[in-house]
Amino acid sequence: MIEAIAFCPQAPVVVPDLAAGAAAELAELRTACTATITQVAAGGRQIVLLGAANASAYYPASSRGSLAAFGVPLEVQLGEPTGAGEPDLPPALTVGAWLVEAALGPGSGTVGIAVGPDFATSRAAADLRELVDAREIALVVAADGTARRSLTAPGYLDERAASYDDAIVQALRTGDAAALGHLDPDVGEQLLAAGVPAWRAVANLAAGQSWTAEMLYVDDPYGVAYLVAAWTRRA
């Protein structure tokens, strides 16, 4: 059963080596991510990292990711410090793995689930459901809001972005899983909201349960909505 959910950004800029001169500006964001991940991981729960990708897949704790594509030859372990083989984590899970390691240290045992367009009928979805049915789970969801909130945003300004993000913030702030499931994926794609597939997957998993929610961070320093929240299941 899912006992708790941490929501954090997937933006590579949260990694100080990539943020470079902007690292200090995002210290509050990283602190919020550490706090929410630490909170939901309490009690020895199995950590499952969830993030959007081009294809759905399950990643064992031994998996690794690389941030070389973003200009820094930094490799990140998912849940075991002795992982071997070529880095194969998609970007969202690589950033999420960095956040989990920053919060919990190496050896957290975290496994990863990539949410692709085929997720509903994928083997990865079945693997996730098996984990949820068998263990006490803490989800860590790596997901960004829209990237069109200002003239200097990656996707330039789209006036729809603010209201779209407001709906996400309201859902996260109130523990409303159903509202996450109602996010329009087509509009989300137009607004470059990279987190929508992951949030919609969470909605399916968390539906029908009551959650105590806490919002730890809401801002858009670079025209991209970065959101941090923690949900804990009510008994």
C-alpha positions as CSV (number, residue, x, y, z in Angstrom):
1,M,0.0,0.0,0.0
2,I,1.1,3.5,-0.7
3,E,1.7,5.2,2.7
4,A,3.2,8.5,1.6
5,I,4.0,10.4,-1.6
6,A,6.7,13.1,-2.1
7,F,6.4,15.4,-5.0
8,C,9.6,17.1,-6.3
9,P,10.8,18.8,-9.5
10,Q,12.5,16.8,-12.3
11,A,14.5,19.8,-13.5
12,P,18.2,19.2,-13.9
13,V,18.9,22.7,-12.5
14,V,18.2,21.4,-9.0
15,V,21.5,19.6,-9.1
16,P,24.1,22.2,-8.0
17,D,26.8,21.0,-10.4
18,L,24.4,21.8,-13.3
19,A,23.0,25.0,-11.7
20,A,26.5,26.4,-11.4
21,G,26.1,30.1,-10.5
22,A,22.4,29.7,-9.8
23,A,22.9,26.9,-7.3
24,A,22.5,29.3,-4.3
25,E,19.2,30.7,-5.7
26,L,17.7,27.2,-5.5
27,A,19.0,26.2,-2.1
28,E,15.4,26.6,-0.6
29,L,14.1,24.3,-3.3
30,R,16.6,21.6,-2.6
31,T,16.0,21.9,1.2
32,A,12.3,21.4,0.6
33,C,13.0,18.3,-1.6
34,T,15.2,16.8,1.1
35,A,12.5,17.5,3.8
36,T,9.7,15.9,1.8
37,I,11.7,12.9,0.8
38,T,12.9,12.3,4.3
39,Q,9.4,12.7,5.7
40,V,7.8,10.1,3.4
41,A,10.6,7.6,3.7
42,A,10.1,7.3,7.5
43,G,9.6,3.8,8.9
44,G,11.7,1.9,6.4
45,R,9.2,2.1,3.5
46,Q,10.2,0.9,0.1
47,I,11.0,4.0,-2.0
48,V,9.6,3.9,-5.5
49,L,10.8,6.8,-7.8
50,L,8.3,7.8,-10.5
51,G,8.9,10.0,-13.5
52,A,7.8,10.6,-17.1
53,A,9.8,9.2,-19.9
54,N,9.5,8.3,-23.6
55,A,8.8,4.6,-22.7
56,S,7.5,2.9,-19.6
57,A,10.0,0.7,-17.8
58,Y,10.9,-0.7,-14.4
59,Y,14.4,0.1,-13.0
60,P,16.0,-2.0,-10.2
61,A,17.9,-0.4,-7.4
62,S,21.2,-1.2,-9.2
63,S,20.3,1.2,-12.1
64,R,22.3,4.3,-12.8
65,G,21.7,7.6,-14.7
66,S,24.0,10.2,-16.2
67,L,23.7,13.9,-16.4
68,A,26.4,14.2,-19.2
69,A,23.7,15.3,-21.7
70,F,23.3,18.4,-19.6
71,G,27.0,19.3,-19.8
72,V,28.3,17.6,-16.6
73,P,29.8,14.1,-16.6
74,L,28.0,13.2,-13.3
75,E,26.6,9.7,-12.8
76,V,23.9,9.0,-10.2
77,Q,23.0,5.7,-8.5
78,L,19.3,4.9,-8.1
79,G,19.3,2.8,-4.9
80,E,22.5,0.8,-4.6
81,P,26.0,2.3,-4.5
82,T,27.5,-0.7,-6.3
83,G,25.4,-0.6,-9.5
84,A,27.2,-1.6,-12.7
85,G,26.5,-1.4,-16.4
86,E,25.8,1.5,-18.6
87,P,23.7,4.4,-17.2
88,D,20.2,4.0,-18.5
89,L,17.8,6.0,-16.3
90,P,15.8,8.6,-18.2
91,P,16.4,12.2,-17.2
92,A,13.5,12.6,-14.8
93,L,14.5,9.5,-12.9
94,T,18.2,10.5,-12.9
95,V,17.3,13.9,-11.3
96,G,15.0,12.2,-8.9
97,A,17.7,9.6,-8.0
98,W,20.0,12.5,-7.2
99,L,17.4,14.1,-4.9
100,V,16.7,10.8,-3.1
101,E,20.5,10.2,-2.6
102,A,20.9,13.7,-1.3
103,A,18.1,13.1,1.2
104,L,18.7,9.5,2.2
105,G,22.2,8.7,1.2
106,P,23.4,5.8,-0.9
107,G,21.9,2.4,-0.4
108,S,18.3,3.5,0.0
109,G,17.1,0.6,-2.0
110,T,15.0,2.9,-4.3
111,V,13.6,1.4,-7.5
112,G,12.3,3.4,-10.4
113,I,9.3,3.4,-12.6
114,A,9.3,5.4,-15.9
115,V,5.9,6.5,-17.1
116,G,5.6,6.5,-20.9
117,P,2.7,6.9,-23.2
118,D,2.1,3.2,-23.0
119,F,2.0,3.1,-19.2
120,A,-1.6,2.0,-18.6
121,T,-1.0,-1.3,-20.4
122,S,2.7,-1.7,-19.7
123,R,4.7,-4.3,-17.7
124,A,6.0,-1.4,-15.7
125,A,2.5,-0.5,-14.5
126,A,2.0,-4.2,-13.5
127,D,5.3,-4.2,-11.6
128,L,4.3,-1.1,-9.8
129,R,0.9,-2.5,-8.8
130,E,2.6,-5.7,-7.5
131,L,4.9,-3.5,-5.3
132,V,2.0,-1.5,-4.0
133,D,0.1,-4.7,-3.2
134,A,3.0,-6.3,-1.4
135,R,4.9,-3.6,0.5
136,E,4.5,-0.4,2.4
137,I,5.5,2.1,-0.3
138,A,6.7,5.7,-0.3
139,L,6.4,7.2,-3.8
140,V,8.8,10.0,-4.8
141,V,7.4,11.7,-7.9
142,A,9.8,13.7,-10.0
143,A,7.6,16.2,-12.0
144,D,7.7,19.8,-13.2
145,G,4.8,22.1,-14.0
146,T,4.5,24.2,-17.1
147,A,7.5,25.8,-18.7
148,R,5.8,28.7,-20.3
149,R,5.1,31.1,-17.4
150,S,7.2,34.0,-18.6
151,L,8.8,35.7,-21.6
152,T,12.1,34.1,-20.7
153,A,10.7,30.6,-20.0
154,P,12.0,27.7,-22.1
155,G,8.7,27.7,-24.0
156,Y,8.1,31.5,-24.0
157,L,4.9,32.9,-22.4
158,D,1.6,31.2,-22.7
159,E,-1.2,32.9,-20.7
160,R,-2.8,29.5,-20.0
161,A,0.2,28.3,-18.0
162,A,-0.6,30.1,-14.7
163,S,-4.2,28.7,-14.4
164,Y,-3.0,25.2,-15.4
165,D,-0.3,25.3,-12.7
166,D,-2.8,26.7,-10.2
167,A,-4.9,23.6,-10.6
168,I,-1.9,21.4,-10.0
169,V,-0.9,23.4,-6.9
170,Q,-4.5,23.2,-5.5
171,A,-4.5,19.4,-6.0
172,L,-1.1,18.9,-4.3
173,R,-2.0,21.3,-1.5
174,T,-5.2,19.5,-0.7
175,G,-4.3,15.9,-1.4
176,D,-6.8,15.7,-4.3
177,A,-5.6,12.7,-6.3
178,A,-8.7,12.8,-8.6
179,A,-7.8,16.4,-9.6
180,L,-4.4,15.2,-10.8
181,G,-6.1,12.6,-12.9
182,H,-8.2,15.3,-14.5
183,L,-5.2,17.2,-15.9
184,D,-5.6,17.5,-19.6
185,P,-2.5,15.8,-21.1
186,D,-2.8,17.5,-24.5
187,V,-2.8,21.0,-22.9
188,G,0.0,19.9,-20.6
189,E,2.1,19.0,-23.6
190,Q,1.4,22.3,-25.2
191,L,2.5,24.1,-22.0
192,L,5.6,21.9,-21.6
193,A,4.3,20.5,-18.3
194,A,6.7,17.6,-18.1
195,G,5.2,16.2,-14.9
196,V,1.7,15.5,-16.2
197,P,2.1,11.8,-17.1
198,A,3.6,11.0,-13.7
199,W,0.9,13.0,-11.9
200,R,-1.8,11.2,-13.8
201,A,-0.2,7.8,-12.9
202,V,-0.2,8.8,-9.2
203,A,-3.9,9.7,-9.5
204,N,-4.7,6.2,-10.5
205,L,-2.7,4.7,-7.7
206,A,-3.9,7.1,-5.0
207,A,-7.6,7.4,-5.9
208,G,-10.1,6.5,-3.3
209,Q,-7.8,7.2,-0.4
210,S,-7.6,10.2,1.9
211,W,-4.4,12.1,2.2
212,T,-3.0,14.7,4.6
213,A,-1.2,17.1,2.4
214,E,1.5,19.7,3.0
215,M,2.9,22.1,0.3
216,L,6.5,22.9,0.9
217,Y,7.5,25.0,-2.1
218,V,5.8,26.8,-5.0
219,D,7.8,29.0,-7.3
220,D,8.8,29.6,-11.0
221,P,12.3,31.2,-10.8
222,Y,13.0,30.5,-14.5
223,G,9.5,30.5,-15.9
224,V,9.0,26.8,-15.0
225,A,6.7,25.8,-12.1
226,Y,8.7,23.9,-9.4
227,L,6.4,22.3,-6.8
228,V,7.3,20.3,-3.7
229,A,4.6,18.6,-1.5
230,A,4.2,15.7,0.8
231,W,1.1,13.5,1.2
232,T,0.6,11.0,4.0
233,R,-2.2,8.5,3.9
234,R,-4.9,8.8,6.5
235,A,-5.7,5.7,8.4
